[in-house]
């Protein structure tokens, strides 16, 4: 069993675990390379794989990440930042369920 430290990260473990599972199962990323502070550019994904990864994440969470919130081509984007962007989109959907009717 691995020990877990309580961190001050601002995203939930289920979001991170889902992203980690996508990386391992669909993109053959080594589990030990996956950490909240790991940059997307350090995961061994080329530009096409990186875009496919973002699409897989969007599909898994049934959302679209606007490029102004998170551009995966931007240098230094971490898995933690990706989790935060996903949760922000989830929160937006939950806070404004009637926004589509406006």
Backbone bond lengths (Angstrom), bond angles and torsions (degrees), N, CA, C in turn:
res aa  C-N    CA-C-N  psi(-1)  N-CA   C-N-CA  omega(-1)  CA-C   N-CA-C  phi
1 X - - - 1.455 - - 1.522 109.07 -
2 X 1.285 116.85 136.53 1.459 119.15 178.77 1.517 109.46 -89.50
3 X 1.309 114.49 145.63 1.460 117.85 178.88 1.515 108.61 -82.47
4 X 1.301 115.63 142.36 1.457 118.96 179.51 1.512 108.73 -118.02
5 X 1.301 114.41 132.00 1.461 118.52 177.66 1.507 108.33 -98.45
6 X 1.296 116.04 147.90 1.462 118.10 178.10 1.519 107.37 -80.28
7 X 1.307 115.46 114.06 1.459 119.44 -178.40 1.518 109.50 -103.12
8 X 1.302 114.55 167.43 1.454 119.54 -179.01 1.522 110.64 -96.13
9 X 1.328 117.25 25.70 1.455 119.85 179.86 1.519 109.37 -64.50
10 X 1.326 114.27 151.16 1.461 118.41 -174.94 1.528 111.83 -103.44
11 X 1.331 117.23 23.76 1.454 120.22 175.77 1.521 108.72 -128.78
12 X 1.322 116.03 162.41 1.456 120.02 -175.27 1.525 111.39 -92.32
13 X 1.330 116.70 147.80 1.464 120.15 179.03 1.530 114.28 -55.78
14 X 1.348 120.36 -37.59 1.472 117.63 179.51 1.530 113.60 -59.30
15 X 1.320 117.54 -38.09 1.465 120.14 178.47 1.523 109.67 -65.32
16 X 1.322 117.00 -47.80 1.458 121.04 -179.82 1.529 110.59 -62.17
17 X 1.339 116.85 -43.06 1.465 120.46 -178.43 1.526 111.74 -64.21
18 X 1.324 117.00 -36.29 1.462 120.48 177.34 1.527 110.23 -65.27
19 X 1.326 116.32 -44.37 1.467 120.51 178.16 1.520 110.36 -62.85
20 X 1.329 116.75 -42.91 1.466 120.87 179.22 1.527 110.54 -60.98
21 X 1.337 117.11 -42.31 1.465 120.73 -179.79 1.530 110.73 -63.55
22 X 1.333 117.21 -39.20 1.468 120.79 178.10 1.527 109.41 -62.54
23 X 1.325 116.95 -45.47 1.468 120.68 -179.17 1.526 111.61 -61.69
24 X 1.324 116.65 -43.90 1.463 120.97 -177.55 1.529 111.13 -71.59
25 X 1.325 116.38 -49.09 1.464 120.56 -171.72 1.524 114.51 -79.35
26 X 1.333 117.39 -33.74 1.461 119.70 -175.49 1.525 113.78 -104.40
27 X 1.335 117.26 -22.07 1.466 119.43 -174.06 1.527 112.90 -124.34
28 X 1.332 116.94 8.41 1.468 122.57 175.20 1.527 113.75 53.64
29 X 1.322 116.33 36.66 1.462 120.54 175.78 1.527 107.44 -83.40
30 X 1.321 116.80 135.92 1.461 121.40 -179.97 1.527 109.75 -64.93
31 X 1.336 117.37 132.60 1.473 119.85 -178.79 1.529 113.34 -55.67
32 X 1.330 118.10 -33.66 1.469 119.28 -178.59 1.526 112.80 -73.53
33 X 1.330 117.69 -9.08 1.472 121.23 176.84 1.525 111.30 -88.21
34 X 1.334 116.26 -9.20 1.465 120.66 -173.26 1.525 109.88 -96.98
35 X 1.326 114.56 113.84 1.466 121.98 178.97 1.520 107.78 -148.99
36 X 1.337 117.58 154.49 1.469 119.29 -179.02 1.523 113.91 -55.23
37 X 1.342 117.22 -32.68 1.462 118.98 -177.99 1.529 112.93 -92.53
38 X 1.338 117.44 6.60 1.468 120.80 177.22 1.524 109.53 -74.95
39 X 1.323 115.67 128.86 1.468 120.27 177.77 1.523 109.16 -76.92
40 X 1.332 115.94 142.42 1.460 119.76 178.28 1.524 110.74 -55.38
41 X 1.324 116.34 -35.90 1.463 120.81 -178.35 1.525 112.63 -67.73
42 X 1.325 117.41 -15.61 1.472 121.14 -178.35 1.527 112.73 -96.30
43 X 1.324 117.55 3.92 1.462 120.36 -175.75 1.526 113.24 -91.39
44 X 1.329 116.89 0.53 1.454 120.48 177.43 1.515 114.47 82.08
45 X 1.338 116.96 16.72 1.464 120.71 178.75 1.522 109.20 -93.41
46 X 1.322 116.78 131.83 1.458 118.61 174.28 1.537 108.39 -77.03
47 X 1.323 117.10 178.42 1.468 119.40 -173.60 1.530 112.08 -62.28
48 X 1.331 117.57 -37.87 1.455 120.03 178.42 1.530 110.62 -67.83
49 X 1.321 116.96 -45.24 1.468 120.65 178.54 1.518 111.23 -62.38
50 X 1.321 116.30 -35.87 1.457 120.35 179.10 1.522 110.54 -63.12
51 X 1.324 117.02 -43.58 1.464 120.19 178.38 1.537 110.41 -67.22
52 X 1.329 117.29 -39.71 1.465 120.56 177.43 1.528 110.43 -63.15
53 X 1.332 116.25 -37.42 1.467 121.02 177.79 1.533 110.07 -62.82
54 X 1.332 116.59 -45.67 1.468 119.99 179.42 1.532 110.16 -61.69
55 X 1.325 117.39 -42.17 1.471 120.01 177.75 1.520 110.80 -62.71
56 X 1.336 117.71 -40.70 1.468 121.20 179.22 1.522 110.81 -63.64
57 X 1.331 116.31 -39.24 1.472 120.87 177.90 1.525 109.90 -66.27
58 X 1.323 116.34 -45.32 1.471 119.81 178.80 1.532 110.40 -59.79
59 X 1.324 116.77 -42.59 1.467 120.51 178.88 1.526 110.89 -63.87
60 X 1.325 117.02 -41.68 1.466 121.22 -177.98 1.524 111.37 -62.52
61 X 1.326 116.69 -35.33 1.468 121.06 -177.64 1.529 112.71 -101.34
62 X 1.328 117.37 1.88 1.464 122.53 179.33 1.529 111.80 54.70
63 X 1.332 115.20 49.47 1.460 120.22 178.87 1.513 109.91 -148.39
64 X 1.311 114.41 171.12 1.465 122.31 176.68 1.516 107.21 -122.22
65 X 1.339 116.06 126.95 1.463 120.24 178.33 1.528 109.00 -90.54
66 X 1.325 117.76 112.40 1.471 119.58 178.49 1.530 110.38 -63.88
67 X 1.321 116.57 140.50 1.460 120.19 -178.41 1.521 112.36 -62.84
68 X 1.343 117.47 -24.26 1.466 117.91 178.28 1.527 110.74 -72.27
69 X 1.323 117.31 -21.68 1.463 120.51 177.39 1.520 110.70 -87.56
70 X 1.329 116.15 -37.33 1.457 120.08 -177.76 1.519 109.30 -157.83
71 X 1.317 116.84 110.62 1.458 121.21 175.61 1.523 107.02 -103.56
72 X 1.343 118.38 109.83 1.459 120.65 -175.41 1.520 113.83 -62.56
73 X 1.332 117.52 -17.00 1.464 119.79 177.99 1.523 111.90 -80.30
74 X 1.322 116.25 -12.84 1.454 120.79 179.95 1.528 109.48 -68.16
75 X 1.306 116.83 135.89 1.458 120.75 -178.76 1.529 110.65 -67.16
76 X 1.314 115.81 143.78 1.455 120.84 172.56 1.511 116.60 83.90
77 X 1.335 118.87 4.54 1.463 119.89 176.89 1.528 108.04 -66.52
78 X 1.309 116.54 127.89 1.460 120.59 -179.69 1.527 110.71 -102.93
79 X 1.324 115.30 165.71 1.463 119.42 176.02 1.520 110.28 -62.40
80 X 1.329 117.33 -35.83 1.458 120.83 177.29 1.519 111.67 -61.56
81 X 1.333 116.30 -42.30 1.471 119.97 178.85 1.527 110.81 -66.66
82 X 1.334 116.56 -37.20 1.455 120.46 176.10 1.524 110.12 -62.03
83 X 1.327 116.80 -43.79 1.474 120.59 177.88 1.525 110.70 -59.88
84 X 1.325 116.80 -43.55 1.465 120.75 -179.86 1.525 111.03 -63.31
85 X 1.341 117.36 -39.98 1.460 120.87 179.14 1.529 110.45 -65.66
86 X 1.326 116.63 -39.72 1.473 120.55 178.41 1.521 109.55 -63.71
87 X 1.312 116.82 -47.23 1.465 119.56 -179.01 1.519 111.65 -64.61
88 X 1.330 117.43 -35.20 1.463 119.97 177.15 1.526 109.98 -63.81
89 X 1.330 117.57 -40.16 1.462 120.90 177.97 1.521 110.77 -67.24
90 X 1.317 117.66 -40.80 1.467 121.41 177.55 1.526 109.40 -61.28
91 X 1.343 116.55 -44.49 1.463 121.04 179.38 1.530 110.67 -62.05
92 X 1.328 116.92 -40.95 1.467 120.23 179.02 1.520 110.81 -61.82
93 X 1.327 116.47 -41.08 1.467 120.27 179.87 1.527 110.38 -66.26
94 X 1.332 116.54 -37.70 1.457 120.20 -178.40 1.525 111.80 -73.77
95 X 1.331 117.12 -34.89 1.456 120.42 -177.02 1.518 112.55 -76.67
96 X 1.316 117.35 -24.40 1.471 118.50 -176.40 1.530 111.19 -130.90
97 X 1.321 117.53 63.34 1.475 118.63 179.94 1.520 113.15 -65.70
98 X 1.316 117.38 -20.35 1.460 120.91 -179.19 1.537 112.09 -97.04
99 X 1.331 116.80 3.52 1.462 119.76 -175.50 1.529 112.06 -60.58
100 X 1.320 116.99 -31.69 1.465 119.88 -179.66 1.526 111.87 -66.23
101 X 1.328 117.53 -21.73 1.451 120.22 -179.48 1.521 112.63 -88.54
102 X 1.333 116.64 -11.00 1.464 120.44 -176.61 1.520 111.43 -71.89
